[in-house]
Amino acid sequence: MTFSRPVSSLVATLASVLLASTLQANPASTSSFAAPSQEDMRLYDIANAPQAQRLEDDVRKLVSFGTRHTLSDTRSTTQGIGAARRWIEAEFNRISKDCGGCLEVITVSDTVQGKRIAKPTEVVNVIAIQRGKTDPKRVVMMSGDIDSRVSDVLDATSISPGANDNASGVAGAIEAARVLSQYQFNGTIVYAALSGEEQGLHGGDILANYAKSQGWQVQAVLNNDMIGNIAGINGVVNNATVRVFSEGVRFVETTDEAKERYFSGGENDSASRNLARNIKNLVDQYMTNLDVMLVYRLDRFGRGGHHLPFNKAGFPAVRVMETNEHYDRQHQDLRTENGIEYGDVIEGVDFDFTAKLTALNAISLASMSWAPAPPTGVSIKGQVSPDTTLNWANTADKTVVGYRVYWRLTTEPEWTHSRYVGNVTEFTLNNRVIDNYLFGVASVAANGNVSPVVFPGAAGAFFKPI
């Protein structure tokens, strides 16, 4: 049977074939025609993969160790932080076996003594490393804290379930490893269970120093500290919001860098802050029923968390946590007073919510590991000119197919405009006055993933000399 087609249709088809042939013959010319897709369909699957039941099983197991205080028993097989560490290590090894040995499971430790550690004590982190295939030195990390405590920070023997603070974060890191170990990535992913958080953020210090000694280019640390509570002490119950805290001015900023930032802006555009914006963009695209509240502050008012040691080391790091805290369930002896139940027990954890926040981490880790590294050497010029020009360093990374330039008004909290500019190292935005906007640039991969945005200068750089 023969079908006829209009001449115009045949001409259009022939033109399409010729265009496709031209683009294949000259890949560099593709930037003149269309930007790569901004979607990676695999991330929709990853967003739906974390399982609430597995998270509950893991939290229950961690709670079963009685207390995970940093100074608790390390020899028992059933009680104390030592037993908890060994179980976490075994669980990472089990996941690695299931993926054909794709995880390298190690412990990273040091002996610490300080204000909250009266005698020399070994602080041990358990980490699982999923090495990248093409860019293994570039690292993104998800962390949670092993240790727990009651009212007295030095009490190492009383029952301290630490269900939400922070078995939920450790369980999330383990579950993310289960999900992402089914894939291969360009960059390296590290799943970290840190110790010594309640005694002075020692585990983070130890791992940050280890990262430097290994020459890791740490692109992102997602510190998960309390990702299971949906009922706030203020009476609000909400399972659809999450907070992401990020530093503004970089902790490691030098005097000269501060002077540059003072005159050019950037106090709201550290790498950590643009990492947080990137996380929000990914959640908005790939997840439903979860709104990210970007909190432009290092941490909760007057408080701290295990992302801080990484910020101090010069690495981009953020805190991911529930929006509505319940202080009666944090750092409390188990008791009932005046009809109020105190203590961080498992009944205070909503595991469907923990699965959501684990998914937030999983898609963020996956996207950043499939995306190219953020651009380096980003600079900007345009004084007394109607135009603004951005420059960035050339890269040998073959996964980069081009770049996307971003801008927003100085009063806008998030990037509002962008355009794909192709595989170049300089681009001029005509009639876009530098004085009135903030600018940045991101690397683009053919697979639909885009790096976090890099603000020009030292203020926004993701990678500092190690």
C-alpha positions in Angstrom: 0.0 0.0 0.0 1.3 3.5 -0.9 0.7 6.6 1.0 1.2 10.1 -0.4 2.5 13.1 1.5 2.3 16.8 0.8 5.4 18.3 -0.9 5.8 20.7 2.0 5.9 17.9 4.4 8.6 16.1 2.4 10.6 19.3 2.2 10.4 19.8 5.9 11.4 16.3 6.6 14.4 16.6 4.2 15.4 19.8 5.9 15.3 18.2 9.3 17.5 15.3 8.1 20.0 17.7 6.6 20.1 19.8 9.8 20.6 16.7 12.0 23.5 15.5 9.7 25.1 19.0 9.9 24.9 19.0 13.7 26.4 15.5 14.0 29.2 16.5 11.7 29.9 19.7 13.7 28.8 19.1 17.4 30.2 22.5 18.5 27.5 24.2 16.4 24.7 22.7 18.4 24.8 25.7 20.8 23.6 27.9 18.0 20.3 26.0 17.7 19.0 24.7 21.0 20.0 24.2 24.6 20.1 20.7 26.1 17.1 19.5 28.0 16.9 20.7 31.6 15.4 17.4 32.7 16.9 14.1 33.6 14.1 11.6 33.7 16.1 9.3 36.1 15.7 11.8 38.8 11.9 11.3 38.9 12.5 7.7 39.7 15.1 8.5 42.3 12.7 10.9 44.0 10.2 8.1 44.4 12.7 5.4 45.5 13.3 6.0 49.3 11.1 3.7 51.4 9.6 4.8 54.7 9.6 1.2 56.0 13.3 0.7 55.5 13.9 4.1 57.2 11.8 3.1 60.1 13.6 -0.3 60.5 17.0 1.5 60.5 15.9 4.1 63.1 14.5 1.4 65.3 17.8 -0.5 65.1 19.7 2.6 66.1 17.4 3.4 69.0 17.8 -0.2 70.2 21.5 0.5 71.2 20.1 2.4 74.3 22.5 5.3 74.0 24.9 6.5 71.3 26.6 9.1 73.4 30.2 9.7 72.2 31.6 8.5 75.6 29.3 5.4 75.8 30.3 1.8 75.7 32.4 0.8 72.6 32.9 -2.9 73.4 29.3 -4.2 73.8 27.7 -5.9 70.8 24.3 -4.6 71.7 24.6 -1.3 73.6 26.4 2.0 73.1 28.0 3.9 70.2 30.5 1.2 69.4 27.8 -1.3 68.6 25.9 1.4 66.6 29.0 2.2 64.5 29.6 -1.5 63.7 26.0 -2.0 62.7 26.2 1.1 60.3 29.5 -0.2 58.9 27.9 -3.7 58.3 24.9 -2.1 56.7 27.0 -0.1 54.2 28.9 -3.3 53.4 25.7 -5.1 52.8 24.6 -2.4 50.4 28.0 -2.6 48.7 27.7 -6.4 48.3 24.3 -5.9 46.6 25.8 -3.5 44.0 28.9 -5.6 43.3 31.3 -3.8 45.6 30.4 -0.3 44.4 31.0 1.2 47.8 34.3 1.5 49.7 33.4 1.4 53.4 35.9 2.8 55.8 36.2 4.4 59.2 37.8 7.8 59.7 38.8 8.6 63.3 40.9 10.6 65.6 41.5 10.9 69.4 39.8 14.0 70.9 39.7 15.7 74.2 37.9 18.9 75.1 35.3 20.8 77.1 32.7 18.1 76.6 35.1 15.2 76.4 37.0 15.0 79.7 39.4 12.2 78.7 41.1 11.3 75.4 38.4 9.6 73.3 38.4 8.1 69.9 35.8 9.7 67.7 35.0 7.4 64.8 33.1 8.3 61.6 31.7 5.5 59.3 31.7 6.5 55.6 30.8 4.8 52.3 32.4 6.1 49.2 30.8 5.6 45.8 33.6 6.6 43.4 32.9 8.6 40.3 33.8 7.1 37.0 35.2 10.2 35.2 35.7 12.8 37.9 36.4 10.8 41.1 38.2 13.6 43.0 35.0 15.8 42.9 32.9 14.9 45.9 29.3 15.5 47.1 28.4 14.3 50.5 25.3 13.4 52.6 25.9 13.2 56.4 24.0 12.4 59.5 25.1 12.2 63.2 25.5 8.9 65.0 25.6 10.2 68.6 22.7 11.0 70.9 22.4 12.7 74.3 20.0 13.5 77.2 19.7 16.7 79.2 23.2 16.4 80.7 25.6 16.5 77.7 28.2 14.6 79.8 25.7 11.7 80.7 27.0 8.8 78.7 24.9 6.0 80.4 21.2 7.1 80.6 18.9 5.8 77.9 19.1 8.3 75.0 17.1 7.0 72.0 18.0 9.9 69.7 15.3 8.8 67.3 14.9 12.0 65.4 18.2 13.6 66.6 19.8 12.1 64.8 19.0 8.5 63.9 16.8 10.0 61.2 19.8 11.6 59.5 21.9 8.5 59.6 19.0 6.3 58.4 18.6 8.8 55.5 22.2 8.5 54.5 22.0 4.7 54.6 18.8 4.8 52.5 20.3 7.2 50.0 23.2 4.8 49.6 20.7 1.9 48.9 19.0 4.0 46.2 22.0 5.6 44.5 24.2 2.5 44.5 21.9 1.3 41.7 23.4 4.0 39.4 26.9 5.1 38.2 28.0 8.7 38.4 30.7 10.9 37.0 31.5 12.5 40.4 32.0 10.7 43.8 29.3 10.4 46.4 30.1 10.0 50.1 27.6 8.8 52.6 28.8 9.7 56.1 27.7 8.8 59.6 29.5 11.3 61.9 30.3 11.0 65.6 31.0 13.6 68.3 28.5 16.2 67.1 27.1 16.9 70.6 30.5 17.2 72.1 31.7 19.9 69.7 31.3 18.9 66.1 34.4 16.7 66.2 33.4 14.2 63.6 32.9 16.9 61.0 36.4 18.3 61.8 37.9 14.9 61.4 36.2 14.2 58.1 36.9 17.7 56.7 40.6 17.2 57.5 40.5 13.7 55.9 38.9 15.2 52.7 41.8 17.7 52.5 44.4 15.0 53.0 42.8 13.0 50.2 42.8 16.0 47.8 39.0 15.8 47.4 37.3 18.7 45.6 34.3 18.9 47.9 31.5 20.5 45.9 28.7 20.0 48.4 28.0 18.7 51.9 24.4 18.1 52.8 24.2 17.8 56.6 21.0 16.2 57.7 20.2 16.8 61.3 16.7 16.0 62.4 14.7 15.0 59.3 11.8 13.2 60.9 9.6 15.5 63.0 6.5 17.2 61.5 4.8 18.4 64.7 6.3 21.7 66.1 6.2 22.8 69.7 4.3 25.8 68.4 1.3 23.5 67.5 2.0 23.5 63.7 1.8 20.1 62.1 3.2 20.1 58.5 4.7 17.3 56.5 5.3 19.3 53.3 8.1 21.8 54.2 11.8 21.5 54.9 14.4 24.1 55.8 17.8 24.4 54.2 20.3 26.7 56.1 23.3 28.2 54.4 26.2 30.6 55.2 26.2 33.9 53.4 29.7 35.3 53.7 32.2 32.5 53.5 33.8 31.6 56.9 37.3 31.4 55.2 37.1 34.7 53.5 40.3 36.7 53.5 40.7 40.4 54.1 41.4 41.0 50.4 38.4 38.9 49.4 36.2 40.8 51.9 37.2 44.1 50.3 36.4 42.8 46.8 33.0 41.5 48.0 32.3 44.8 49.8 32.4 46.7 46.5 31.0 44.1 44.1 28.3 42.3 46.3 28.2 38.6 46.9 27.3 38.6 50.6 24.2 36.6 49.6 25.9 34.4 47.0 28.5 32.1 48.7 28.9 28.7 47.2 26.9 27.3 50.1 24.0 29.7 49.4 23.9 28.8 45.7 24.1 25.1 46.6 21.0 25.7 48.7 19.3 27.4 45.7 20.2 24.4 43.5 18.6 22.0 46.0 15.4 24.0 46.0 15.3 24.1 42.1 15.7 20.3 42.0 12.9 19.7 44.5 10.6 22.1 42.7 11.3 20.2 39.4 11.4 16.5 40.5 9.3 16.3 43.7 5.7 17.0 44.8 4.2 18.0 48.2 7.5 19.4 49.5 8.4 23.1 49.7 11.9 24.1 50.5 12.3 27.1 52.8 15.7 28.7 52.1 16.9 30.1 55.4 19.6 32.7 54.8 21.5 32.0 58.0 24.3 29.6 58.9 22.0 27.6 61.3 19.2 28.2 63.7 19.7 31.3 65.8 22.6 30.9 68.2 22.9 27.2 67.4 25.2 25.0 65.3 25.4 21.8 63.4 27.8 19.5 61.6 28.0 21.4 58.4 30.0 24.1 60.2 33.3 22.2 60.2 33.1 21.9 56.5 32.3 25.6 56.0 35.4 26.3 58.2 37.4 24.1 55.9 36.3 26.2 52.9 33.8 23.7 51.6 30.2 24.5 50.5 27.9 22.9 53.1 24.3 23.3 54.2 22.0 22.0 56.9 18.9 20.1 55.8 16.2 19.7 58.5 12.6 19.7 59.4 10.7 23.1 59.5 8.8 22.6 62.8 11.0 21.6 65.7 9.7 20.2 69.0 12.1 21.2 71.8 10.5 18.8 74.4 11.9 16.0 72.2 15.5 17.3 71.9 18.3 16.7 74.4 15.9 15.6 77.1 15.9 12.9 79.8 13.0 10.5 79.3 10.3 11.5 81.7 6.7 12.8 82.1 6.2 16.1 83.9 2.8 17.9 84.3 1.3 15.6 81.6 4.1 16.5 79.1 6.2 13.7 77.7 9.9 14.5 77.2 12.5 12.6 75.2 13.5 11.9 71.7 11.5 8.7 71.2 10.6 6.9 68.0 7.0 7.9 68.3 8.0 11.4 67.4 9.3 10.4 63.9 7.2 10.5 60.8 8.8 8.1 58.4 7.0 9.2 55.3 8.4 12.6 55.9 11.9 11.2 56.5 11.5 9.5 53.1 10.7 12.8 51.5 13.8 14.5 52.9 15.9 11.5 52.0 14.6 11.9 48.4 15.6 15.6 48.5 19.1 14.5 49.3 19.2 11.7 46.7 18.1 13.8 43.8 20.5 16.5 44.8 23.5 14.1 45.1 22.6 12.4 41.8 22.1 15.6 39.8 25.3 17.2 41.0 27.3 14.0 40.4 25.8 13.6 36.9 26.3 17.3 36.2 29.7 18.8 35.4 31.7 20.6 38.1 30.7 24.2 38.6 32.7 26.6 36.5 36.0 28.0 37.9 37.7 31.3 37.4 34.4 33.2 37.0 34.8 36.9 36.6 32.7 39.8 35.6 33.1 43.3 34.1 30.8 46.1 32.9 31.5 49.3 34.8 30.2 52.4 33.1 28.8 50.3 30.3 25.3 49.3 29.2 26.5 45.7 28.9 27.7 43.0 31.3 30.4 40.4 30.4 31.0 37.2 32.2 34.2 35.1 31.8 35.2 31.7 33.1 38.0 29.2 32.8 38.1 26.6 30.0 37.7 23.0 31.1 38.9 19.7 30.0 35.7 18.0 31.3 34.2 16.3 28.2 30.7 16.1 29.9 30.4 19.9 29.6 28.4 20.8 26.5 27.8 24.4 27.3 27.0 27.0 30.0 24.0 28.8 31.3 24.2 32.5 32.4 21.9 33.6 35.3 20.9 37.0 36.6 18.4 38.5 39.1 17.6 41.9 40.7 19.7 42.5 43.8 16.6 42.3 45.9 15.6 38.9 44.6 16.4 35.9 46.9 16.6 33.4 44.0 17.8 33.4 40.4 14.9 34.6 38.2 16.4 34.6 34.6 18.8 32.5 32.7 19.9 31.7 29.1 21.9 29.0 27.5 25.0 30.5 25.8 26.7 27.5 24.3 30.2 26.0 24.9 32.1 29.3 25.3 34.2 30.9 28.0 32.8 34.4 27.7 29.4 35.9 27.1 28.1 39.5 27.0 24.6 40.4 28.1 23.7 43.4 26.0 21.8 46.2 27.7 22.0 44.5 31.1 23.6 47.1 33.4 26.0 45.5 35.9 25.0 47.9 38.6 21.4 46.7 38.8 21.7 42.9 38.8 23.5 40.0 40.3 25.0 37.5 37.9 26.3 33.9 37.8 27.1 31.0 35.5 26.6 27.2 35.6 28.0 24.2 33.6 25.5 22.2 31.5 25.6 18.5 30.6 23.9 16.8 27.7 22.0 14.6 30.2 19.9 17.5 31.5 21.8 18.2 34.7 23.2 21.7 35.5 25.8 22.5 38.1 25.0 25.0 40.9 25.4 28.6 39.9 28.7 30.3 40.5 28.8 33.9 41.5 31.8 35.8 40.1 35.0 36.2 42.2 36.2 34.5 45.4 32.8 35.2 47.1 31.0 32.6 45.0 33.8 30.1 44.1 33.0 26.5 44.9 36.6 25.2 44.9 39.3 26.8 47.0 43.0 25.7 46.9 43.6 22.7 49.2 
